[in-house]
Amino acid sequence: MLLPTESRLQLTPDLNICRILNGMWQVSGAHGHIQPQAAIQAMFQYMDAGFTTWDLADHYGPAEDFIGEFRHQLIATRGKEALANLQAFTKWVPRPRKITKKIVEENINISLRRMQVESLDLIQFHWWEYNDKNYLDALRFMAELQTEGKIKHLALTNFDTKHLQIIINAGIKIVSNQVQFSLVDRRPEVAMVEFCHEHNIKLLTYGTVCGGFLSEKYLGQPEPRNFDLATASLRKYKNMIDAWGGWQLFQELLVTLKDIADKYGVSIANIAVRYILDKPAVGGVIVGARLGVSEHIENNAKVFSFSLAQEDCDRIDQVSQKSRDLYKIIGDCGDEYRR
């Protein structure tokens, strides 16, 4: 099984990615135990199917080490040229404080060592406190490391439109911003999508299948209680569903999605992902990979087997219009992390 050419995006002149990225938050420990050897074997399966792009972070447990070990095994079994097909995007999430170049370099060096690379494909920077302006120093020092060859591309995660503008105005080149974007959380459509479209910045979206809620598993089911939610993702996205409009409206959304999915012979999750992938400025959707536990390779591939008709989008939008305005309740992208 190999993915069609439309599954790829030329993110930068030297970086070609799969538009469905394999999310590695699931190896962080908040989703249950992951067996390292089984995880690495599963990474080969994703790669061979065409899912070559990985989203991880310095704080996702052993995620960076998994990439390092995967690279090591790729070279050992297939030769160095096999690495050309692999893209790994990590994050740096420092606590707000005065930032020096030494602090930045030490942290970047840790990621380089763990991932067994000489240069990071793309590093996504997060900052917890906008009132602390040291984030601009951090990004300037990262840009210096980019010039020195330790970083290929600079990106952001969970920055709002206003502060993305400040960073761009400071002359820092950003290629992507990772934000929550789904049929439940459509806040990026208020300002972020247009800004990114204008400035040639791509959105990498997470939460697009709401941690698994946007699936047949929850169609026609009673509302789950807290103790039914076994993973950090499910707890997080249940809160989003509650804020958005509650379980009854969510069931109406699932019924609509199931009807559209049946028309194309795909899954509810496929419809949810395709809808967001088709939005302006969206470069890719991150779908969590519970490596060695449950694989969704064949199902994810179906996202590239169909296109949504306008009437399908209109039906989805009619349900969305009944929901609360999350932008008014929470604020712009990432604001939920800064309250």
C-alpha positions in Angstrom: 0.0 0.0 0.0 1.5 3.3 -1.1 -0.2 6.7 -0.7 -1.1 8.7 -3.8 1.0 11.8 -4.7 -1.7 14.1 -3.3 -0.8 12.8 0.1 2.4 14.9 -0.1 3.1 18.5 0.5 6.2 20.5 -0.4 6.3 22.4 2.9 9.6 24.1 2.0 11.9 23.8 -1.0 13.8 21.1 0.9 11.1 19.5 2.9 8.4 17.2 1.5 6.0 15.9 4.0 3.1 13.5 4.3 -0.1 15.5 4.9 -1.1 13.0 7.7 1.6 13.2 10.3 2.1 10.5 12.9 1.6 12.1 16.3 3.8 10.8 19.1 2.1 12.3 22.2 0.7 8.8 22.7 4.2 7.5 23.7 4.5 10.1 26.5 3.0 7.8 29.2 -0.4 9.6 29.5 -2.0 7.0 27.2 -0.8 3.8 28.8 2.4 1.7 28.4 4.2 1.5 25.1 6.7 -1.3 24.5 9.8 0.3 22.8 10.7 -2.6 20.4 7.1 -3.0 19.3 6.9 0.8 18.8 10.0 0.8 16.5 8.6 -2.1 14.5 5.3 -0.2 14.0 7.3 2.9 12.8 8.6 0.7 9.9 5.0 -0.2 9.0 4.0 3.5 8.9 7.0 4.5 6.9 6.5 1.7 4.3 2.9 2.7 3.9 4.0 6.3 3.0 3.3 7.9 6.4 6.9 9.3 6.7 6.4 12.4 8.8 6.5 12.3 12.6 5.3 14.9 15.1 7.0 14.7 18.6 8.4 16.9 21.4 11.2 17.1 23.9 8.6 16.3 26.6 6.8 13.4 25.0 8.6 10.8 27.1 10.9 8.7 24.9 9.6 10.1 21.6 12.9 11.7 20.5 14.8 8.5 21.6 12.4 6.5 19.5 13.2 8.6 16.4 16.9 8.1 17.2 16.6 4.4 17.5 14.4 4.2 14.4 17.0 6.1 12.4 19.7 3.7 13.7 17.7 0.7 12.6 16.8 2.2 9.2 20.5 2.8 8.5 21.4 -0.7 9.7 18.8 -2.5 7.6 18.3 -0.2 4.5 21.3 2.0 4.3 21.8 5.7 4.9 19.8 6.7 1.8 16.6 5.4 3.5 16.8 8.4 5.9 15.9 10.7 3.0 12.3 9.5 3.3 12.0 10.4 7.0 10.8 13.7 8.5 10.8 14.2 12.2 9.4 17.5 13.8 10.1 18.0 17.4 9.2 20.9 19.8 11.0 23.0 22.4 8.8 24.0 25.3 11.0 26.0 27.8 9.6 27.6 31.0 9.4 31.4 30.7 12.6 33.1 31.9 15.5 35.1 30.6 16.8 33.2 27.6 20.4 33.1 26.6 21.9 31.6 23.5 23.6 29.0 25.8 20.2 27.9 27.1 18.8 27.5 23.6 21.9 25.7 22.3 22.0 23.3 25.2 18.4 22.3 24.6 18.7 22.0 20.9 21.8 19.8 21.4 19.8 17.5 23.6 17.2 16.9 20.9 20.0 16.5 18.3 21.7 13.8 20.4 18.5 12.0 21.3 17.2 12.0 17.7 20.7 11.1 16.3 20.7 13.9 13.8 23.1 16.7 12.9 20.3 19.1 12.1 16.6 19.3 13.2 14.2 19.1 10.2 11.8 21.5 12.0 11.5 22.7 15.6 8.2 23.9 16.9 8.5 26.5 19.7 5.9 26.9 22.4 5.9 29.7 25.1 3.6 29.7 28.1 3.4 33.4 29.0 3.0 36.1 26.4 3.6 38.9 29.0 7.2 37.5 29.2 8.7 38.9 26.0 11.8 36.6 26.2 10.1 34.4 23.6 11.4 36.8 20.9 15.0 36.3 22.2 14.5 32.6 22.2 13.4 32.7 18.6 16.2 35.0 17.5 18.8 32.6 19.1 17.1 29.7 17.3 17.3 31.6 14.0 21.1 31.9 14.7 21.3 28.2 15.2 19.5 27.8 12.0 22.2 29.9 10.2 24.8 27.6 11.9 23.1 24.5 10.5 21.7 22.9 13.7 18.1 23.7 12.7 16.6 23.6 9.2 13.3 25.3 9.8 11.6 27.3 12.6 8.0 26.7 13.5 5.6 27.4 16.3 3.0 25.5 18.3 -0.1 27.0 19.9 0.7 30.6 19.2 -2.3 32.9 18.6 -2.6 35.2 15.6 -1.6 38.4 17.4 1.7 37.0 18.6 2.4 35.2 15.3 2.2 38.6 13.7 4.6 40.1 16.3 7.1 37.3 15.5 6.8 37.8 11.7 7.2 41.6 12.2 10.4 40.9 14.1 11.8 39.4 10.9 11.7 35.7 12.1 10.9 33.3 9.3 8.2 30.8 10.5 7.1 27.9 8.2 4.2 26.4 10.3 2.1 26.8 13.4 0.6 23.8 15.1 -2.9 24.4 16.5 -6.0 22.5 17.5 -8.4 22.4 14.6 -11.4 20.1 14.1 -15.1 20.0 13.4 -15.6 20.7 17.1 -12.9 23.4 17.5 -13.0 25.7 14.5 -11.4 28.7 16.2 -8.5 28.9 13.6 -11.2 30.0 11.0 -11.7 33.3 12.8 -8.3 34.9 12.2 -5.5 32.3 12.0 -6.3 30.7 8.7 -6.5 34.0 6.8 -3.3 35.3 8.4 -1.3 32.1 7.6 -2.7 32.0 4.1 -1.5 35.6 3.5 2.0 34.9 4.9 2.6 31.5 3.4 2.6 29.8 6.8 1.1 26.3 7.0 -1.1 25.0 9.8 -0.3 21.6 11.3 -3.5 20.6 13.1 -4.0 18.3 16.1 -7.2 17.2 17.9 -8.7 16.8 14.4 -10.3 13.4 15.4 -10.9 14.7 19.0 -8.7 11.9 20.5 -10.9 9.3 18.9 -14.3 10.8 19.7 -14.9 11.5 16.0 -15.4 7.8 15.2 -18.0 5.1 14.9 -17.1 3.9 18.4 -19.1 6.8 20.0 -22.0 6.9 17.5 -25.3 6.3 19.3 -23.5 5.8 22.6 -24.5 7.3 26.0 -22.4 10.2 27.2 -19.2 8.7 28.8 -18.4 9.6 32.4 -15.0 10.7 33.6 -13.9 7.3 34.7 -14.8 5.9 31.2 -12.1 8.1 29.6 -9.0 6.0 29.7 -6.5 8.4 28.0 -5.4 12.0 28.4 -6.6 12.7 24.9 -10.2 11.5 25.6 -10.4 13.6 28.8 -9.1 16.7 27.0 -11.4 16.4 24.0 -14.5 15.5 26.1 -14.0 18.9 27.7 -13.9 20.5 24.3 -17.1 18.7 23.2 -18.8 19.9 26.4 -17.8 23.5 25.8 -18.7 23.3 22.1 -22.3 22.1 22.5 -22.6 19.0 24.6 -23.1 15.3 23.9 -26.5 15.6 22.2 -25.3 18.0 19.5 -22.1 15.8 19.1 -24.3 12.8 18.4 -26.1 14.9 15.7 -22.6 15.6 14.2 -21.7 11.9 14.3 -24.9 10.9 12.6 -24.3 13.4 9.8 -20.6 12.3 9.4 -21.6 8.6 9.3 -24.1 9.3 6.5 -21.4 11.1 4.5 -18.8 8.4 5.3 -21.2 5.7 4.1 -21.6 7.5 0.8 -17.8 7.3 0.1 -17.2 3.9 1.8 -14.9 5.4 4.4 -14.9 6.1 8.2 -16.2 9.0 10.3 -12.6 9.9 11.2 -11.7 10.0 7.5 -14.4 12.6 6.9 -13.3 14.6 9.9 -9.7 14.7 8.7 -10.5 15.3 5.0 -12.7 18.3 5.9 -9.9 20.0 7.8 -7.2 19.0 5.3 -9.2 20.9 2.6 -9.2 24.2 4.6 -6.9 27.0 3.3 -3.5 27.2 5.0 -3.7 23.7 6.4 -0.6 21.8 5.5 -1.2 18.6 7.4 -3.3 16.9 10.1 -1.6 15.1 13.0 -3.2 11.8 13.9 -2.0 10.1 17.0 -0.2 6.8 16.7 -0.4 4.4 19.6 2.7 2.6 18.4 2.6 -1.2 18.9 -0.9 -0.9 20.5 -3.4 0.0 17.8 -2.5 1.0 14.3 -4.8 3.0 11.9 -2.5 2.8 8.8 -5.1 1.4 6.4 -7.9 3.6 7.7 -5.8 6.8 7.6 -4.8 6.0 3.9 -8.5 6.2 2.9 -8.4 10.0 3.6 -6.7 10.4 0.2 -9.2 8.2 -1.7 -12.1 10.7 -2.0 -13.0 14.4 -2.1 -15.9 15.9 -0.2 -18.6 17.5 -2.3 -19.8 21.0 -1.4 -23.2 19.5 -0.3 -21.3 17.4 2.3 -19.5 20.4 3.7 -22.8 22.3 3.8 -24.4 19.6 5.9 -21.5 19.5 8.3 -21.6 23.3 8.6 -25.3 23.3 9.4 -24.6 21.2 12.5 -21.6 23.4 13.4 -23.8 26.5 13.3 -25.8 25.1 16.2 -22.8 25.0 18.5 -21.4 27.6 20.9 -18.7 30.1 19.7 -15.5 28.6 21.2 -13.5 31.7 20.1 -15.7 33.8 22.4 -15.5 31.2 25.2 -11.8 30.2 25.0 -10.1 32.8 22.8 -7.8 32.3 19.8 -5.7 29.3 19.1 -3.6 28.1 22.1 -5.3 30.5 24.6 -6.5 27.5 26.6 -2.9 26.9 27.7 -2.4 30.5 29.0 -5.4 31.1 31.3 
